[in-house]
């Protein structure tokens, strides 16, 4: 992956890859300039692993679509994601369906996304599309993008 000879799309769904190896993959993504779509569905990825992915995405500016459907990602992941979206403007499509984004009735992660300008209207906004019915149903104050 670091040699930039990857396909445009990679999927790790249905593969038994331990968290340590996933972190190695995330680290390799930092320098990759060819991968545009990454699918990591139903891998039991938790907040800590999701945060590692977000850190890598701060350096990767070619990935446009990310699917993390059916994992165990929660509010802490959303806070990490909000920090990533402050510096990564290429990521346009996120599938977060079937996660634990408001675990413990916490809206901290949702508020963090609003603070960086994620404008959620049934998952569609001005810059990023986030597919998660869990987010769509929340009564949150919506913020607009602040162009830099």
N, C-alpha and C positions, 0 to 999 in steps of 0.2 A: 504494500500500500504506500510506503514511503517513496517508492520509485515512480509513482504516478503512472502506473500501468494497469490500474484497476478499471473494471467496467464502470459505466456511468451509474449503475445501480448495484447495491449489495444488500442481501437479506440474510439475517441470522435467525429468523423465525424457525422454530422446529429443530434447531440444532442445540445439542448439549454442550455449551461453551461455558466453562466456569467463569465467575466474576473476575478473577485475576487475568485471564486471557482477554476478556472483554476490555479491561483497562489498558492492556497492551495495544489492542486494536484502536481504542480511543486515542491513545498517545500517537500512534502512527498517522491518525487522521489529521493531526495538526499541520503536517507539511504536505498533505495530499492536495493536488489541484485538479483531479479528474473526476472524483466521486461526486455526483449531484443528488443521489437519492440513497438513503439508508433506512432499512426496515429492521427493527428489533422488537418484534411483537411477541407477547406471551413468553417472556424470558424471566419473569419474577424479578425484574430489575427494581431495586429500591432507591430511596432518595440519595444515598451515598454514591451509588453507581451512576445514577442520573446526573448528580453534581459533577462527577468526573467527566462525563460526556460533555456537559455544558462547558467546563473549563477548556476542553479540547476544541470545542466549536468557537471559542473566542479567537482562535488562531486559524481556523479553517474558514476560508471565505469563498468556497465553491459549492458547498452542500446547500441545496435549495429545498429539498423535501426530506422530512424526518418522520418516521412512523414509530411510535412507542406504545402502540395499542396493547391493552391487556397486561400491563405490568403493575408494580406496587408503588408507583411514583406518587408522592404526596406534596404537601405545601412547601416543604424544604426544597424539593426539586424545582417547584415553580419560582421560588426566590432566586435560585441559581440560574434558572432559565431567563428570568428578567434581567439579570446582570449580563448574561450572554447577548441578549437582544439589544442591549445598549451599544455593543461594539460590532455585532454581526448583523449586517443589513441584508445579506444574501439569503438567509433562511426564510422562505416564504410560506411553507406549508408544514404544519405540525399536526399529527394525529395522536391525540392523547386520550382517546376513548377507552373506557374501562380501567381507569387507574383510580387511585385514592386521593384525588387532588384536594379534597376538603376534609381529609381525615381529621377526626376529633372536632368536627364543626369549625375548623380553622379556615378563615378567609384571608390569612396573611399572604399566602402565595398569590391569590387572586388580586389582592391589593397591590402587591409588588408588580404584577403585570400591568395594572392600571397606571402605576406611577411611572413606568417607562413608555407609556402611550399605547398599550394594547387596547384597542377599541372594539369590544366584543358586542356584536349584534348577531345572534344565532351563529356564532363561530366565525363570522366574516368581518374583516376590518380593512382599513385602508392599506396596510402593508403586509400583514400576516394573516393567514387563515389557520385557525385553531379548531380542530374538530374534536369537540368533547361536549356532549349533552350535559354533563355535570356542570361545566362552566356556564353554559347557556342559561341554565335555570336559576342561577344565583342573582339576587337583587343587588347588583354592585353599581357603584358610581363609575361611569365610563369616562375615560380620558382620551383626548385626541393626541395624535403624534406631534411632538415638538421637533420640527425640522432643525437640524444643526447647521 
